[in-house]
Amino acid sequence: MPAVVRLPAGKALTVRAAADVFLDSLDNANTLRSYGIGVGKTAEHLGEARPLATVADDEIGGALEQLWGEAAVNTWNARRAAVLSWLGWCAERGYDGPKVPAWVKRMPPPDSETPARSKMAVDRLIARRDVHLREKTLWRMLYETVARSEEILGVNIEELDLAGRRAPVKAKGAKPRTRRRGVTREDYVLEPVYWDAGTARLLPRLIKGRTRGPVFVTHRKPGPSKAIAPRDVCPDTGLVRLSYGQARALLDAHTAIGGVPGTGWDLHEYRHSGLTHLGEAGASLPMLMAKSRHKKPENVRRYFHPSAEAIAEVTSLLAPGDARR
């Protein structure tokens, strides 16, 4: 049942009061955290003691421009959305106030700058003799599942379906399952990811002799003072789950240009590369969305970066009938 927010009666809302009652109405912690920044800073900029009804539309636009006009596109869009939601919420409840002016537009998100590595480059890196089996398996699994790094690192051995070449993962933004009457359970809605032959050959070798605990573990046991959740410890070896930071550093160390730290590949490049190669092979947009588990088509398109060779090949389809013989 949604929370009941009691609005001030008998007087116009001040900017601060309007911000507070709106933020109090939000029951999602992540939304509250994000909107709190946009709405809170805008209220401070406008003057918190002013009646909301005295604020002009262009003042809202000016505040957004001054506060986040030079910020990254995603930041601008997030702050604009927060203020838009705030003022719309107040208007729906009959309180006079400004609107976000039409000239304050949402910016189109930029194309992703993460590169898509060639399939040959991916295969060569994983085939290197100086790369440990753990890294080979992780990188191949990231590439074939096109899953997020945190999702794959979070998988436990008992969750693997080796025969079906799949495993359930806690997806980004996963919501907890709920019982009746709104009592939250600790488990989350899970989504399956799928891999193919490359991962299927490596996984049994990696987990040989282990039956439970994290698939990807460190090579050393943690110190006695470090608190570790039971799920993140292998009961057979005492080793703990490999962290995202450790995995990223290992990939960077193997791919750094001239050995300079921070110049190597990023784990997210496997997701980009896998989706790009599937698109180049002819996978449809709905199939790419199903594979990546994106909900919006535009979020899939920004991952798809066809190579020059793929573009040249598809262009050849436009040649006269006898020119391609």
Buried (B, 14 or more C-beta within 10 A) or exposed (E): EEEEBEEEEEEBBBBBBBBBBBBEBBEEEEEBEBBBBBBBBBBBBBBBEBBBBBBEBEBBBBBBEEBBEEEEEEBBBBBBBBBBBBBBBBEEBEBEBBBBBEEBEEEEEEEBEBBBBBBEBBEEBBEEEEBEEBBBBBBBBBBBBBBBBBBBBBBBBEBBEBEEBBBBBBBEEBEEEEEEEEEEEEEBEBBBBBBEEBBBEBBEEBBEEBEBBBBBBBEEBBEEEEEEEEEBBBEBEEBBBBBBEBBBBBBBEBBBEEEEEEEBBBBBBBBBBBBBBBBBEEBEEEEBBEBBBBEEEEEBBBBBBBBEEBEEEEEEEEEEEEEEE
